[in-house]
Amino acid sequence: MLLAAAGLSGCGLKSGSPMADDVVPGSVGRGQPLKGASLTVTSKNFSENIVLGHMIGLVFKAAGAEVLDRTNLPGSISGREAIVKGDADAIYEYTGTAWITYLGNQEPVVDPLEQWRAVRDADVGNGVTWLPPSALNNTYTLVISKRNNAKYRLRTMSDVAELSRRDPSAVTLCVENEFASREDGLPGLKRAYDMDIPAGNVRKMDAGIIYTQVAESGSCLLGEAFTTDGRIEAMDLDTVTDDKHFFPNYNAAPALHAATYERYPAIAGLLNPLSARLNTEVARELNAKVDVDGEDPHEVAKEWLVKEGFIKEG
């Protein structure tokens, strides 16, 4: 384990720690098909993906594996490279991110299942195996406080674009650095809707700060958000509809280092039932526990897996 950790740290991954939970199979993992395996799970650095990464790790642990936790990597590229290179074995990835950001396509596939199939087939050559997707669709949206929206009455992205052309100074945006530069983020959105937003009206910040800035401050009329985020309801925000369907489908699905899946094909039987249960409503509930109630992502993941019967505490 120490040698593996040293090798991984050389590739730029954060140091991790073994999952020490005493968990046993529930409806998945019976017979412990991963007994003797040493597997590394990873995730991006936002609450939902961290929770999903811990779910994978806990299921692997219950199925008999030794699990190294390397969740909470910065940005999307870190986790992606870890899976491609084999520095990590599994992550919950998003189909739209893979299709646009990793695979370099410009036009999303409208049908969610066809989008996943296109990603699955294209990623074979990169040494990545995709398992079936969940109904959890964590796509982008813009949010505005109900207080401000009483004045502007923004219902759609086309409404935002029209306001930006009529009164450019009115449309101020708070976004993450990644969204500000991704083609499936702000640059593409502005082109698709012909938005006239001066560069000085775009403010970059961490995701968590965006919600409070939009809800409580006058510095941002609108903010980048995710449709699965529990803070939208908790902070009394309105979402703006993507009426031209610019944003791709971002269905969460397990992405595995292909050699890992070839060695442990039982992983499909462990994670497919989990993905079948996950959806946008479940994600909002779990995300709120972390981002609104302040609970630990690992405990949120374990509590939900136990409640759903996937695993049991030993």
Disulfide bonds with the S-S distance in Angstrom:
Cys174-Cys220 1.49
